[in-house]
Amino acid sequence: MNRRYFLSTACSTAVIGSISGCSSNGMSAPAEISELEIWNSDDITHTFHVVLFGRNSKNIYENTSNISGTSKNNFTRKILSDAPDSATKIQAKVGKKTDEEDLTDYDKPIQLSVKYNSEEELGIAVFV
């Protein structure tokens, strides 16, 4: 193998690796959050634990809320109006169920909706 070819390939790989490393280590731009809400569509009360992260995976917001059960298909909803207006990641937990969503790929404001249902499923929906 030609020494010049080997060095140029190694240098190119190192540059690409360092660039991609920056974007995956919390240096991506956080998403702008227009609203964060939690929904309980189960018929019993559940405790929701929601965490938002900023740059460098730093915890910037935490909320624990007891959300009462639904009745006659009326879902129980709470808007977390004290949440920050931007974040890079969201994590949610209800009981033993957890979910998380990366928020760095959005160039428009987003609405976050955390929902738990009667099938014991937890999900985070991102609306643009």
Buried (B, 14 or more C-beta within 10 A) or exposed (E): EEEEEEEEEEEEEEEEEEEEEEEEEBEBBBBBBEBBBBBBBBEEEBEBBBBBBBBEEEEBBEBEEEBEBBEEEEBBBBEBEEBEEBBBBBBBBBEEEEBEBEBBEBEEBBEBBBBBBEEEEBBBEBEE
